[in-house]
């Protein structure tokens, strides 16, 4: 997290080291190779201020280092973890769809379902320490600390184009339920779902989206981003044009928030679970809570 701090915020150092360790485990690196990766990660953290790097740049460097220096059978070394999260999420699609159908306010419920998916984040926690079945088991316990749903409703009345910036694999199955509600209840709306351009931790790529059937409700594209977030000036020209012209932009997850919150675009809505104290302090709501927040009000 660097957009409000010169260099990498000191509170982020530990998370980046944990990310390196998690990536090493996912890639089955030896202890010596883990040590080399940690040395490289620390070096990049110290160089971040000089290079004007954000946290997302460091995570990209971790991935590049592993892919470049070790002979991996699969360069998408989080693929097994992504498959696990996809399979777990599949178990909840039908019950969550039923909850949307039966809700007094189905739009609010579909937003809550999409937010529930944002707990599937192996970038924030070690896979062994994250019990997805337990986390997803009680949707009603997932409450919003901030919810700009009324502003969102107002924009839906005249919206034609929605840009939906996706986050993690597995999670996108719940994004799909939200998108299905939107296209079925606002038939004039077309949705473009933007994915990461290349594998980076457990973030969803175009191939992950196609496997999840997201293309049945939205046009699926690569944002051009190679980071676990969306650094707008480093995204593709197509994505930048969509971002500029969309009637509504939905930004999923903390990584996208970290990189896009300076935009202050009233068409932009952030939907995420706050996963660290630094972001909690920035947003002004407790760690672990959900927010659906319009950019101009932030």
Secondary structure, 3 states (H helix, E strand, C coil): CCCCCCCCCHHHHHHHHHHHHHHHHHCCCCHHHHHHHHHHHHHHHHHHHHHCCCHHHHHHHHHHHHHHHCCCCCCCCCHHHHHHHHHHHHHHHHHHHHHHHHCCCHHHHHHHHHHHHHHCCCCCCCHHHCCHHHHHCCHHHCCEEEECHHHHHHHHCCCCEEEEECCECCCHHHHHHHHHHHHHHCCCCEEEEEEECCCCCCECEHHHHHHCCHHHCCEEEECCCCCCCCCHHHCCHHHHHHHHHCCEEEEECHHHHHHHHHHCCCCEEEEEECCCHHHHHHHCCCCCCEEEEEHHHC
